[in-house]
Amino acid sequence: MTSTSAGAVPEAPPRAWSMLAPPGWQRRRADDVIAQNPLMDIERRARDAGRADLVLQARSLAAELRSSLREGRVLELYLPATMEAAEAAPASLAIALYRTEEGVSPEAAAARIAKSRPVERVEDAGALHFRFSAESSRYAAEGLHASHTLAVFPRPASTGGLLATFTALHDGSGAESVLALGDVMLASLTWRSA
């Protein structure tokens, strides 16, 4: 709070955020991903190495990203930038904006976004957020499944915030270790003033 002669003036809501990403990952603006496939180089190197499984994962992840870009107001993406990073964690993290009506609590906003899924309140991280999980079998015919961890980050002193979606691709046997990486990334998000 800053004090003026007219009384206390609330601080402006934070307009920026920061998040940690693992080695071998890069942050990309959504516009760049729409313009060109960010995993094209990984796909080419996987094809040259005879790794059909990685080619399929890269294509599926790129399709999943483009789908989420069309569906939401995605601002930026965190993606594996090397074949080693993509092999270790075939995943992505998308950051989008969300807005609510005046007077809607952050818990109510998270419940609305999660629909009928259970929501967990996370307070012991860089920023208060609400998490829930979802599964997708869009590519099950190709032997790929997607597990998602979604997190609603209410922006302090605002009627909106960020919706982060961590997507891990796997063969149907689960993706616990990759989802744990997503949990660490999500827990590292902090709000900051411009």
C-alpha positions as CSV (number, residue, x, y, z in Angstrom):
1,M,0.0,0.0,0.0
2,T,1.1,3.5,-0.8
3,S,-0.1,6.4,1.3
4,T,-1.2,9.7,-0.2
5,S,-2.8,12.8,1.3
6,A,-6.2,11.5,0.2
7,G,-5.7,8.2,2.0
8,A,-4.5,4.7,1.1
9,V,-4.2,3.8,-2.5
10,P,-4.1,0.1,-3.4
11,E,-1.2,-1.2,-5.4
12,A,-1.9,-1.9,-9.1
13,P,-2.4,-5.6,-9.8
14,P,0.7,-7.3,-11.2
15,R,0.8,-7.4,-14.9
16,A,3.6,-9.9,-15.4
17,W,4.7,-13.3,-14.2
18,S,7.8,-15.6,-14.3
19,M,8.1,-19.3,-14.3
20,L,11.0,-21.8,-14.3
21,A,11.5,-24.2,-17.1
22,P,13.7,-27.3,-17.2
23,P,17.0,-27.4,-19.2
24,G,16.4,-27.9,-22.9
25,W,13.0,-26.1,-22.8
26,Q,12.2,-22.8,-24.3
27,R,9.4,-20.2,-23.9
28,R,7.6,-19.3,-27.2
29,R,5.0,-16.7,-27.9
30,A,1.7,-18.2,-29.1
31,D,1.8,-16.2,-32.4
32,D,5.2,-17.9,-33.3
33,V,3.7,-21.3,-32.8
34,I,0.7,-20.6,-35.0
35,A,3.1,-19.3,-37.7
36,Q,5.3,-22.4,-37.7
37,N,5.6,-25.8,-36.1
38,P,7.9,-25.3,-33.0
39,L,8.7,-29.1,-33.0
40,M,9.6,-29.4,-36.7
41,D,13.4,-29.7,-35.9
42,I,12.8,-32.3,-33.2
43,E,10.5,-34.2,-35.6
44,R,13.1,-34.1,-38.4
45,R,15.9,-35.3,-36.1
46,A,13.7,-38.1,-34.7
47,R,12.9,-39.2,-38.2
48,D,16.6,-39.1,-39.2
49,A,17.4,-41.2,-36.1
50,G,14.7,-43.8,-37.0
51,R,12.6,-42.9,-33.9
52,A,9.0,-43.3,-35.2
53,D,7.7,-43.1,-31.7
54,L,9.3,-39.6,-31.2
55,V,8.1,-38.4,-34.6
56,L,4.5,-39.4,-33.6
57,Q,4.8,-37.7,-30.2
58,A,6.2,-34.5,-31.8
59,R,3.4,-34.4,-34.4
60,S,0.7,-35.2,-31.7
61,L,2.1,-32.5,-29.4
62,A,2.2,-29.9,-32.2
63,A,-1.5,-30.8,-33.1
64,E,-2.5,-30.6,-29.4
65,L,-0.8,-27.2,-29.1
66,R,-2.5,-25.8,-32.2
67,S,-5.8,-27.1,-31.0
68,S,-5.4,-25.3,-27.6
69,L,-4.3,-22.1,-29.4
70,R,-7.5,-22.1,-31.4
71,E,-9.7,-22.8,-28.3
72,G,-8.3,-20.3,-25.9
73,R,-6.5,-17.0,-25.4
74,V,-3.0,-18.6,-25.2
75,L,-0.2,-16.1,-24.6
76,E,2.9,-18.3,-24.5
77,L,4.1,-21.8,-24.5
78,Y,6.9,-23.7,-22.8
79,L,8.2,-26.5,-25.0
80,P,11.1,-29.0,-25.2
81,A,13.6,-27.5,-27.6
82,T,16.0,-30.4,-28.0
83,M,15.4,-34.1,-28.9
84,E,16.8,-35.1,-25.5
85,A,14.3,-32.9,-23.6
86,A,11.4,-34.1,-25.8
87,E,12.4,-37.7,-25.2
88,A,12.7,-37.2,-21.4
89,A,9.5,-35.2,-21.2
90,P,7.1,-35.2,-24.2
91,A,5.1,-32.4,-22.8
92,S,4.1,-28.7,-23.1
93,L,2.8,-26.0,-20.9
94,A,0.4,-23.3,-22.3
95,I,-0.4,-20.0,-20.5
96,A,-3.7,-18.4,-21.3
97,L,-5.7,-15.5,-19.8
98,Y,-9.1,-15.9,-18.1
99,R,-11.5,-13.3,-16.9
100,T,-14.5,-13.5,-14.5
101,E,-17.3,-11.2,-13.5
102,E,-16.8,-8.7,-10.7
103,G,-17.4,-10.4,-7.3
104,V,-16.6,-14.0,-8.4
105,S,-14.2,-15.5,-6.0
106,P,-11.0,-17.2,-7.2
107,E,-12.3,-20.6,-5.9
108,A,-15.6,-20.1,-7.8
109,A,-13.8,-19.2,-10.9
110,A,-11.6,-22.3,-10.7
111,A,-14.6,-24.5,-10.0
112,R,-16.4,-23.0,-13.1
113,I,-13.3,-23.7,-15.3
114,A,-12.8,-27.2,-13.9
115,K,-16.5,-28.1,-14.5
116,S,-17.2,-31.2,-12.4
117,R,-13.5,-32.1,-11.7
118,P,-12.2,-31.9,-8.2
119,V,-10.1,-28.8,-7.5
120,E,-7.1,-28.6,-5.2
121,R,-6.2,-25.3,-3.6
122,V,-2.3,-24.9,-3.6
123,E,-1.0,-22.2,-1.3
124,D,2.6,-23.4,-0.7
125,A,3.9,-22.4,-4.1
126,G,5.2,-19.2,-5.7
127,A,1.6,-18.0,-6.2
128,L,-1.8,-19.2,-4.9
129,H,-3.5,-21.4,-7.5
130,F,-6.1,-24.0,-7.9
131,R,-5.3,-27.3,-9.7
132,F,-7.3,-30.0,-11.4
133,S,-6.6,-32.9,-13.8
134,A,-8.0,-34.1,-17.1
135,E,-7.3,-36.9,-19.5
136,S,-7.6,-37.0,-23.3
137,S,-7.6,-40.0,-25.6
138,R,-7.8,-37.9,-28.9
139,Y,-4.8,-39.9,-30.2
140,A,-5.5,-43.3,-28.6
141,A,-5.8,-45.0,-32.0
142,E,-2.2,-44.1,-32.6
143,G,-1.2,-45.4,-29.1
144,L,-0.9,-41.9,-27.5
145,H,-2.7,-40.5,-24.5
146,A,-2.6,-37.1,-23.0
147,S,-2.7,-36.3,-19.3
148,H,-3.3,-32.6,-18.3
149,T,-2.7,-30.7,-15.1
150,L,-4.5,-27.4,-15.3
151,A,-3.9,-24.5,-12.8
152,V,-5.9,-21.4,-12.3
153,F,-3.8,-18.5,-11.0
154,P,-5.9,-15.6,-9.8
155,R,-4.2,-12.3,-10.4
156,P,-4.1,-10.3,-7.2
157,A,-6.6,-7.4,-7.0
158,S,-8.1,-8.4,-10.4
159,T,-11.1,-10.2,-11.9
160,G,-9.0,-12.6,-13.8
161,G,-5.7,-14.3,-14.1
162,L,-3.9,-17.1,-15.8
163,L,-4.9,-20.6,-16.8
164,A,-1.9,-22.8,-17.2
165,T,-2.3,-26.2,-18.9
166,F,0.6,-28.8,-18.6
167,T,0.1,-31.6,-21.2
168,A,2.1,-34.8,-21.0
169,L,1.9,-37.4,-23.8
170,H,2.3,-41.1,-22.9
171,D,1.5,-44.6,-24.2
172,G,-1.5,-45.2,-21.8
173,S,0.6,-46.5,-18.9
174,G,0.6,-43.2,-17.2
175,A,2.8,-40.1,-17.1
176,E,3.4,-39.6,-13.3
177,S,7.0,-38.5,-13.6
178,V,6.4,-36.1,-16.5
179,L,3.3,-34.7,-14.6
180,A,5.6,-34.2,-11.6
181,L,7.8,-32.0,-13.8
182,G,4.6,-30.0,-14.6
183,D,3.8,-29.6,-10.9
184,V,7.3,-28.1,-10.3
185,M,6.9,-25.7,-13.2
186,L,3.4,-24.6,-12.0
187,A,4.6,-24.2,-8.4
188,S,7.4,-21.9,-9.6
189,L,5.0,-19.3,-11.2
190,T,5.2,-15.9,-9.4
191,W,3.5,-12.7,-10.1
192,R,5.6,-9.6,-10.5
193,S,5.0,-5.9,-11.4
194,A,6.0,-5.0,-14.9
